[in-house]
Amino acid sequence: AETHWFDAVGESGDVGWTQLALTDLELLGFAASLAFGDAGIDARLLPRRLLILTDPGFELEGARLILRRPTTELALFGGRAVDRVGSLSTGVTRLDQDLVGLTLRGTTGPVAWSTLYVHGDGAGAGAGSPGAGGRLPARTDSMGVGVEVPVAGPLALLGEVRYTTRPNVEGAAARASGLSYAVGPLIERPGLRFEATAFSLDPTYLPIVGSERSADRRGLYAGVSWDPWSAFGLFGSALRSRNNLADDPLLTTIETTQLILGAHAFLPLSWPIALLVRGESTTLESTGASPSLVDSRTTTLHGEVSQVIGNWRPVLRTRLSRLDDAASGRASDQVDVTAELWWQVTRRARLWSAIGWNDLSGTAGITRQTNSLVRLGGEQRVSANLFVRGEAEVTRTDHAGTRTVRTGATGSVGYRHRYFDAYLDLRRSWTTTETIDGIAGETTISRTDDGVYLRVAVPLRWGQPTPPPLGRQAAADDDGWGTIEGRVYVDEDGDGVPDPGEPGVNGLSVILDGLPGTVVRTDEEGRFAYPRVASGLHSVRVIVRRLPADFDLVSPQLVEVTVVRRATAHVSFAVQRLGRIAGRVTRLEVGADGETRPLAHTTPIPLYLRRGDDIWQAFTDDEGAYAFDTVRGGEYELFVDPAALPRRAAVEPGSRTVRLGPGEVVEGVDFTIRQPARGEVRSGDGARNGRAAPPGAAPALLASDAGPARSRDCVGDAPEPGMIGVFRFATDSSELREPEELRPALVRWAEWLRGDPTRKILIEGHTDRRADDPYNFGLAARRAYAVYRALADLGAPEARMQLVPEGPD
């Protein structure tokens, strides 16, 4: 239950709202939630970033029921439409518009889809045209469908269509209709997102009429973000649109062209910079009788710098913008500067402050306006179950002989009890406006606004006894329990410590003591919690199957923690974006006269990447290129396998040291092999033990999404240097693809095994860490058995082939 109350001088309409919600219900096999009172409804059909499509939602005073299954969500809603009012958005104004409808979302195979239906009845609208306050015409129906269809690889097609019927300006007896659509491609892959949209938004795009939503709008949009390196990225967008295309001479036509180009960089010493290099918008506004009333151009430069220094984090933001109005000959300049400072005093206390300044000035006819802001705040966690927070803010505005000073204060307290959670927020603001007029003199107006927000959550058991605490064994008395709180975060700086500003990982499963009934999922900030846990030693494990392919868990997957009675134990899991090391091996033949000529790569050359006792292996392709994908940050030694070099050949340099940051891509790590003309190539394995090596000791490579020169999903953490072959499998697969291409190598190895009864081979199955251990070891065993079965079918002695499912180890 939660309630808002707001008392503001001069505000009209209701100044408060209340909601009662029931969540985590089981209803007809669905996970259900039910809400009464004021509630928001998300009417988006597509996950687009396009500004004109980002906020199609409703605020209702009524009821809402949501039913969820793993691949489907149904929301039923109905009530009176309301608008938020007040500087704190704690009040509502009833719009005299009744809405009922539903949304249905889900996935069918690779296709994601969503549908929407809304029926509106605006009592008293009568004439059918929108009245004051955005009143809805009677008997309005709106239907929409959105789909996201994968096309090929990272390319998908997104589209949505909305059809709305409502009375036209002739009256309620006649019907008008409007069709809106948005369609375009979407490309998403690690480090790259591209989206393009062709759209046409009818005035009936949303049934609730507003100033922006009531206009026709058609145009094209394109946006791209590209992060070629972890320390640098580019983003940009272009928009060309035209409003009010209803062929009505009384309507205003607005043409808009918007171009944005920006970059963000992370400089040494962990200085992140977000820089908007150029943002430009051109607007041409006209009516049928008076064209070119407004022809304006706006150019903006925006920059941001932040730094984490110990427990301190300063932030500086600046923005410079210029508006040129060609029709009136006026120009204006706007400067914004904001500085923030965050200080983590202790593990349970932090302080923050902010100073802002804004200045708008220009040519004659444009009144100068100056705004300034000062904010101070702090938070203290008194105990594991109690926290207090306070903030004070002063703003001042000078404009056209009027000075407005607003002082606001907010105090909050939150408490978690074994039977309920409570949160209370008290707000008060004082506003003073002074106006200096040459005739009337000086006028002062003062007002005071108050706001209260209260939220209480109670776990209801519907008559069932309170379950025992979670864990291996319940405590003897009812007080023998504590709390476990944790977070899964992206360790962007690689220090192994969750720092302010490092994002969380949403949607990962966490399990307590390996019990299936204790699985919880992380929220948008990566947080999870177990509120009732028995005192004693427990294990917390994160399941990383849903972790994106370009991330990896760098902390232990299972953590043991001791829970103390009535206390909170904290657990954190760190993940990092994986990087890449790539380069090329050049083979040169050196003649007697010292001249060199390039040699073709007839067989792959193995390279090793080593850090401590761990070794990774990759092989060159037909052009000598190689790559180690999905590599964690750290310092590595990279070298060419000397046993694979021809006799009397030398490699330059002997080894390379590579320092890789989290998510960093290091390319150009090259080697050169120089060998005498007509040199005899020795076999790698024969050089080690004096016996014949397997024929064609170069590995057999299976094509996969990682590419033939990459090591992703193929080798484990520590392959043996004597490895004679590598088989790559598709992600989450144990099927040998393209077996005919592998047959010659498999035949040679089978004959090599039969040729000497002392020869044996070890077949190791490997996986990555994107699943739990039982699943990974099963997949590794199936992969090893696929190779074993292929060799056995070709006559290889089964007794001399040993299978080892290594899994992610």
Helices and strands as residue ranges (DSSP letters): E 2-7, E 16-27, E 30-42, G 51-53, E 57-69, E 72-85, E 91-108, E 111-121, E 140-152, E 155-168, E 171-189, E 192-201, E 217-229, E 232-243, E 253-267, E 271-286, E 294-306, E 312-325, E 330-346, E 349-362, E 369-383, E 386-399, E 402-416, E 421-437, E 441-457, E 481-490, E 509-512, G 516-518, E 520-521, E 527-534, E 536-543, E 551-553, E 558-563, E 568-577, E 579-590, E 596-598, E 606-611, E 614-619, E 625-631, E 634-640, G 642-644, E 650-652, E 656-660, E 665-666, E 671-676, H 684-689, H 739-755, E 761-766, H 773-793, G 798-800, E 801-807
